[in-house]
């Protein structure tokens, strides 16, 4: 059946392309309709034509470029939530561990937070029905719902022998763009933007104003793993920091309406403080717009790895059945004229495989193959797709096999262990916690290796091998503990202690 679908989808795409490329448009559509009827009436197995046509629409847009896409109606609402900035539900970040919904953390101020749910809680029943081996889409179906409606969840909590019921009254749940904002030192602030949604600019201005009142005079803006979002939010954020009439961004397309230029304008929010930008291979689209403008206009240094290289602009069209098509209409360019989009002529698979290639910008010989551009002050910057950082700091992921088996385990072993030992740090302040972590590093390594042998599926690892990567794993465990007792900002503070990209950015701020 899969073989059949593959070729029907290909045929439909070819027919549609041909129809739009010749004068025989109506004739080809008629033939296509007839072919679908033949399949429906005569094919050896019963087929779902709606599914076939959905696949054909996917195939048609995928042939254009990696970012044009068809979105079925059932997926469209969920995708919109990340941009709109809210949904209705109970308010938890979760993962499915050991077959159950496991609370990673409740979202502050939401029904789950107010009801006292904590990280590590397992939801074993929903409205009296077992939630064992529940699938992720079923979680959304059962826990989300209209505001003021109720759902009863049964919680199994570490340290309590008996599960207990909690009634949660669903509410509007905000999806925050900024997931961390704090002063790392007396005068250096850190802000991490996770996406560019409708409220991102407002969240950022609020965070900056708050940190300035507590002494921030310099800032690290972290756009790593930020896949982008709304272009207007990226432009608005650039206006916070660029007080001139310079070009921030321009787009070029085939039709007139797809061509546009965005200029900086004087803003009452203008922030003149030094700012450096952190990016990595997963920084894309709107993130690259911000990083590229900062670099081209000499507003701040870009530190990290070459970004994703997603510089195609999609316009969204809503179809009659509630589905949507996002079709590329133009390309993004930075102020110096660099095209952000990477080459995708060798196909989608190679496009994504290339992203994972080592050291895309690490050596001078590679840079010599890239087109060069000049910043406002005359510095050389590089094109060729993505934003090449001013200061390259690779992500170190050369772990031992034993370490990889721990990090890749579906049951999130570092998270579990952190929750197992969290009470050892319960009475300490965060400053005391920081002062004592090095003293317990070696002892905690031995306890962790012993614990791995007690699991339902024991991991056979060697202590001396684990020790090679223990700094990294211990840091992650401490970060989870900090999140439990003091919140997300403290969790990120711990992570930054061992973050070479961040530390290099601090050195050059």
Beta strands, then each sheet from edge to edge (+ up, - down):
strand 1: 69-71
strand 2: 86-89
strand 3: 92-97
strand 4: 100-106
strand 5: 122-126
strand 6: 129-130
strand 7: 150-156
strand 8: 164-169
strand 9: 171-174
strand 10: 178-183
strand 11: 188-193
strand 12: 218-222
strand 13: 247-253
strand 14: 260-263
strand 15: 274-279
strand 16: 302-304
strand 17: 312-318
strand 18: 324-333
strand 19: 372-374
strand 20: 380-382
strand 21: 391-392
sheet 1: 1+ 18- 13+ 14-
sheet 2: 1+ 18- 17+
sheet 3: 2+ 9-
sheet 4: 3+ 4- 5+ 6-
sheet 5: 3+ 4- 5+ 7- 8+
sheet 6: 10+ 11- 12- 15- 16- 21-
sheet 7: 19+ 20-
end
